[in-house]
Each structure stands twice: as structure tokens, then as C-alpha cells.
Amino acid sequence: MQDCEQDERAGILTLADKLRNICFVQELYSDRIQTIVRSRNHSNFDDIAETALEEESAIFSKNERYKNSSAESPKCSNCNKLGHVASRCYLKDRKIQGLIN
């Protein structure tokens, strides 16, 4: 870098910044986040990192909401599965037929 002209140094630093940004985006764990960050077309690393963090937080929040809603799901007293109650159990008729036969 010491032997370079001022213009060449600026070009090298710009290229290094672009390469860092590309590597950062490629190493994001989610393809969805990668696509969103690329679509925003940020050239500044801080903007890229902020977008990635916002999207990661949104995904985490969505997963937490889904996880909490499944914990509140009703449990069937007939088959002991989550998501329905005994009056709506699809195994209820089979269990009754098994007792009759």
C-alpha cells in the first residue's frame, strides 16, 4: 500500500470493503436473511449488519410466538395428543368401535 498512488489506495480499500460485505452476507445462517440483505442493496457495512440483525430478530420473535401458542394448545383426553379436545378427536369413533367389536 505504501508504493500505491492515492487513487489506487482508495480503490483497494473500496474493493476490500465490498469483499468484506459479500463475505459477511454469505456467512449469514439463513438464506432468507441473505436474500433480504442483498435486495436492500446496502453498500455500507453498518447498514448491512443492522438489516441482518433486524431480520434475525423478526424471525426469532415469530418462532417464539409460534412456540408459545403451541404450549397453549388443548390436549385431547381421548388420545392425549395436542391440538384438539376429546369431543373433536378423530380417534373417538375408532375407540368406540373397538369396544363394541
LINDA-V218194 format. One record per helix or strand of 2 or more residues. SS is the DSSP state (a for helix, b for strand). FROM is the first residue (numbers start at 1). TO is the last residue. If there is no record, write none. Layout:
BEGIN
SS	FROM	TO
SS	FROM	TO
END
This chain:
BEGIN
a	6	26
a	31	40
a	45	71
a	86	88
a	92	100
END
